[in-house]
């Protein structure tokens, strides 16, 4: 196989970028194509020497204000030249579905979510008023492009049953479910002795971190929020009103391991597509408290690796925090659960899917 890899952008690090790093390890000789690249952010995940960024990478401020470039991404990905490759493997939350591949080549696309501007635009950019005003006139055209683009890949892989259902609902296509891997080596089993809950996430409005801040204040229980993102200013304003919340900003892997392992539990306040956090918490020997929806239903075993709250309100989450008893969870059983989502299992399954797709394509 002559393989090329594609990912939306490599100018930030989050769950999608960590998953793509595993995809890149499956095909270590394959070049990587992306819209934007910042080796300072992802150079340890994907070798910068492999990366070919689009012309958008040269625009002033593009790495920082990349969400404002949404109307330009379709064209950027359509201009990549994949002649000479017979197999393209992409990873996406929005854009790589639309690449153009040469006749006879197969395109296997790992879908982290159906594009949020297509099915949950207000939730995705809620609170980001300036971006919303700029992007709104283009959303209809982007949604139309997105539906057409989703028909192009030879095969779609969904990162969860939750996302597979969305793919069928919004794109009318079947997909193969392959759950995301958790980076087990990043975490060690902790003591849970820190007497605080933790939210570890990219700070985006749809993740409902505001709900967790308000819940901690109601429950009068300490909360640590680890992460950065475009919603940070608003969330820091909310946190400043409560003595119960501490925001750390960016933390490296070692710091996150310590914070996660010492926490009572990780909190997942919003509906996640798949959500690596409950598995990362389990890898650190800690349970999770999550909203009963989305991908958390696939990663949390209720009463064994975590528990749920049923209404997306601060009051419901506060009640779950108050009744939570960490003594009912076995850290080593949690770690065993996380090991079911190992990188080895993921990479072996992905390679098999790609090879099968090539055989079926003839």
C-alpha positions in Angstrom: 0.0 0.0 0.0 1.1 3.6 -0.7 -0.5 5.4 2.2 -1.2 9.0 3.0 -2.7 10.3 6.2 -4.9 13.3 6.8 -6.1 15.1 9.9 -8.1 18.3 10.2 -5.4 20.4 12.0 -2.4 19.8 14.1 -2.2 23.2 15.8 -3.7 22.1 19.1 -3.7 19.0 21.2 -6.8 17.2 22.4 -8.4 13.8 22.2 -8.7 13.8 18.4 -5.0 14.7 18.0 -4.0 11.9 20.5 -6.1 9.4 18.5 -4.5 10.6 15.3 -1.0 10.0 16.8 -1.9 6.3 17.1 -3.2 6.3 13.5 0.2 7.8 12.4 2.0 5.0 14.3 0.1 2.4 12.3 1.6 3.8 9.1 5.0 5.2 10.2 6.2 5.9 6.6 3.1 7.7 5.4 3.2 11.5 4.9 0.6 13.6 6.9 -1.5 16.3 5.4 -3.4 18.9 7.5 -4.8 22.4 7.2 -2.7 23.9 10.0 0.4 22.8 11.8 2.1 24.0 14.9 5.0 21.7 15.9 5.2 23.4 19.3 1.7 22.0 20.1 1.8 18.6 18.5 5.4 17.8 17.6 5.7 15.1 20.2 2.5 13.4 18.8 3.4 13.5 15.1 6.9 13.9 13.7 6.9 17.4 12.2 9.1 16.1 9.3 6.1 14.1 8.1 3.6 17.0 8.0 2.5 18.9 5.0 0.3 21.9 5.9 -2.1 23.7 3.5 -1.7 27.2 2.3 -3.8 28.4 5.2 -0.9 27.8 7.5 0.9 30.8 6.0 -2.0 33.2 6.9 -1.1 35.6 9.7 -2.8 34.5 13.0 -4.2 31.3 11.4 -3.0 29.0 14.1 -4.6 31.1 16.9 -7.8 32.1 15.2 -8.3 28.9 13.2 -12.1 28.6 14.0 -12.6 31.8 12.0 -11.3 30.1 8.9 -14.2 27.6 8.8 -15.4 28.7 5.3 -11.9 28.2 3.9 -11.3 24.6 5.0 -13.3 22.8 2.3 -11.2 24.3 -0.5 -7.9 23.8 1.5 -8.5 20.1 1.8 -9.8 19.7 -1.8 -6.6 21.1 -3.1 -4.3 18.4 -1.6 -2.8 16.2 -4.3 -2.9 12.5 -3.5 -1.7 11.2 -6.8 0.7 8.4 -6.3 -1.2 7.1 -3.3 -3.6 4.1 -3.4 -4.8 4.4 0.2 -5.7 7.5 2.2 -6.6 7.2 5.9 -8.0 10.4 7.4 -9.2 11.5 10.9 -11.8 14.2 11.2 -14.2 16.2 13.2 -15.3 18.1 10.1 -13.1 18.6 7.1 -11.0 15.6 5.9 -14.1 13.8 4.5 -14.0 16.2 1.6 -10.5 15.3 0.2 -10.3 14.3 -3.5 -8.6 11.0 -4.1 -7.3 9.6 -7.4 -9.3 6.9 -9.3 -8.8 3.5 -7.9 -7.6 4.7 -4.5 -9.6 4.0 -1.2 -10.3 6.6 1.5 -10.9 5.3 5.0 -12.1 8.1 7.3 -12.1 7.9 11.1 -14.9 10.1 12.3 -14.6 11.5 15.8 -18.0 13.2 15.4 -20.4 14.4 12.8 -19.5 18.1 12.2 -20.9 20.1 15.1 -21.7 23.1 12.9 -24.1 20.7 11.1 -26.1 19.3 14.0 -25.3 21.5 17.1 -24.0 24.8 15.9 -25.5 26.9 18.7 -24.1 24.5 21.4 -20.7 24.4 19.7 -20.1 28.2 19.5 -22.5 29.4 22.2 -20.8 32.1 24.1 -18.3 32.8 21.3 -20.3 35.7 20.0 -17.8 37.2 17.7 -17.1 33.9 15.9 -20.9 33.2 15.7 -21.5 36.5 14.0 -18.8 36.0 11.5 -19.5 32.4 10.7 -23.4 32.3 10.7 -23.9 33.5 7.1 -21.7 30.6 5.9 -23.2 27.8 8.0 -25.8 26.8 5.5 -23.3 26.4 2.7 -21.0 24.5 5.0 -23.7 22.1 6.0 -24.5 21.4 2.4 -20.8 20.8 1.7 -20.5 18.6 4.7 -23.3 16.3 3.6 -21.8 15.9 0.1 -18.3 15.4 1.6 -19.5 12.6 3.9 -20.5 10.6 0.8 -16.9 10.6 -0.6 -14.9 8.2 1.6 -14.9 4.6 0.7 -15.5 3.6 4.3 -16.4 5.5 7.5 -15.2 4.4 10.9 -17.0 5.9 13.9 -15.3 6.3 17.2 -18.4 5.2 19.1 -21.8 3.8 18.7 -23.1 7.2 19.6 -21.2 8.7 16.6 -22.2 5.8 14.3 -25.9 6.7 15.0 -25.2 10.3 14.1 -23.5 9.3 10.9 -26.6 7.3 9.9 -28.9 10.1 11.0 -27.2 13.0 9.3 -25.3 11.4 6.4 -27.4 8.3 5.7 -24.3 6.0 5.8 -23.3 2.9 7.7 -20.0 3.0 9.6 -17.8 0.6 11.4 -17.4 1.3 15.2 -13.8 1.4 16.5 -13.5 2.9 20.0 -10.8 5.4 20.7 -7.7 4.2 22.5 -6.6 5.5 25.9 -3.0 6.3 26.4 -2.4 4.0 29.3 1.3 4.8 29.7 0.4 8.4 30.5 -1.3 7.4 33.7 -0.5 5.6 37.0 -3.0 4.5 39.6 -3.3 7.3 42.2 -4.6 7.5 45.7 -7.6 9.7 45.2 -6.6 11.5 48.4 -6.9 15.1 47.1 -10.5 15.7 48.2 -11.4 17.5 44.9 -13.2 16.7 41.7 -11.5 17.3 38.3 -12.6 18.4 34.9 -10.0 17.9 32.2 -11.1 19.2 28.8 -10.6 21.6 26.0 -12.5 24.6 27.1 -15.4 24.8 24.6 -19.0 25.9 25.3 -20.6 22.6 24.4 -18.6 20.8 27.0 -20.7 22.5 29.7 -17.9 23.2 32.1 -19.9 26.2 33.4 -22.4 23.6 34.7 -19.6 22.0 36.7 -18.5 25.3 38.2 -22.0 26.1 39.4 -22.5 22.6 40.7 -19.3 22.8 42.8 -20.5 26.0 44.3 -23.9 24.5 45.2 -22.4 21.4 46.6 -19.6 23.3 48.3 -17.0 20.8 47.1 -13.6 21.7 45.5 -13.2 21.5 41.8 -10.1 21.7 39.6 -10.4 22.5 35.9 -7.4 21.6 33.8 -7.2 22.8 30.2 -7.3 25.8 27.9 -9.6 26.8 25.0 -11.7 29.6 23.5 -14.2 29.6 26.4 -11.5 30.2 29.0 -12.2 33.9 29.7 -15.9 33.3 30.3 -15.2 30.3 32.6 -12.6 32.1 34.6 -15.1 34.8 35.2 -17.5 32.3 36.6 -14.8 30.6 38.6 -13.8 33.9 40.1 -17.3 34.1 41.7 -16.8 30.8 43.6 -14.2 29.9 46.2 -14.7 26.2 45.3 -13.2 26.2 41.8 -9.5 26.4 40.7 -8.5 26.7 37.1 -5.0 25.5 36.2 -4.8 26.4 32.6 -2.6 24.1 30.5 -1.0 21.2 32.3 1.4 18.7 30.8 1.0 14.9 30.9 2.9 14.5 34.2 0.8 17.2 35.9 -2.4 15.8 34.6 -1.5 12.3 35.8 -1.0 13.7 39.3 -4.1 15.8 39.3 -6.2 12.9 37.9 -4.8 10.3 40.3 -5.4 12.4 43.4 -8.9 13.5 42.5 -12.0 11.9 44.0 -13.4 11.5 40.5 -13.4 13.1 37.1 -16.5 15.0 36.0 -17.9 15.0 32.5 -20.6 17.7 32.6 -21.6 17.7 28.9 -22.6 15.2 26.3 -19.4 13.9 24.7 -19.1 12.2 21.3 -17.0 9.4 22.9 -15.1 11.1 25.6 -11.7 9.9 26.6 -11.8 11.4 30.1 -13.7 8.6 31.8 -11.1 6.1 30.4 -8.2 8.4 31.3 -9.6 8.7 34.8 -9.9 4.9 35.0 -6.3 4.5 33.8 -5.4 6.6 36.9 -7.5 4.5 39.1 -10.3 7.0 39.5 -14.0 6.8 38.6 -16.0 9.4 36.7 -19.3 11.3 37.3 -20.9 12.0 33.9 -24.1 13.3 32.3 -26.1 10.2 31.2 -25.8 10.7 27.4 -23.5 10.2 24.5 -20.2 8.4 24.5 -20.0 8.2 28.3 -22.7 5.4 28.1 -20.1 3.3 26.3 -17.1 4.0 28.6 -18.6 4.0 32.1 -20.0 0.9 33.8 -22.4 2.3 36.3 -21.4 1.5 39.9 -18.1 -0.1 38.7 -16.2 2.7 37.0 -18.4 5.7 37.6 -21.9 7.0 37.9 -24.3 9.3 36.1 -26.5 12.3 36.7 -29.7 12.6 34.6 -30.4 16.2 34.1 -28.0 18.8 32.5 -28.4 21.2 35.5 -26.0 22.4 38.2 -28.5 21.1 40.8 -28.4 17.5 39.4 -24.6 17.4 39.2 -24.3 18.9 42.7 -26.5 16.2 44.1 -24.3 13.5 42.3 -21.2 15.1 43.8 -22.7 15.2 47.3 -23.7 11.5 47.2 -20.5 10.3 45.6 -18.5 7.8 47.7 -15.0 7.1 46.4 -14.7 4.1 48.8 -17.0 2.0 46.7 -14.5 2.0 43.8 -11.6 -0.3 43.3 -8.7 1.6 41.6 -7.2 -1.6 40.1 -10.6 -2.7 38.7 -10.8 0.8 37.1 -7.4 0.4 35.5 -8.4 -3.0 34.2 -11.4 -1.4 32.5 -9.2 1.2 30.8 -6.9 -1.6 29.5 -9.8 -2.9 27.4 -9.3 0.3 25.2 -5.6 -0.2 24.7 -3.7 1.4 21.8 -2.5 -2.0 20.7 -6.1 -3.2 20.2 -7.0 0.0 18.4 -4.0 -0.1 16.0 -4.5 -3.8 15.1 -8.2 -3.3 14.4 -7.5 -0.2 12.3 -5.0 -1.9 10.2 -7.4 -4.8 9.6 -10.2 -2.5 8.6 -8.0 -0.6 6.1 -6.7 -3.9 4.6 -10.2 -5.3 4.3 -11.4 -2.1 2.6 -8.7 -2.4 0.0 -9.6 -6.1 -0.6 -13.3 -5.3 -1.0 -12.4 -2.4 -3.4 -10.6 -4.9 -5.6 
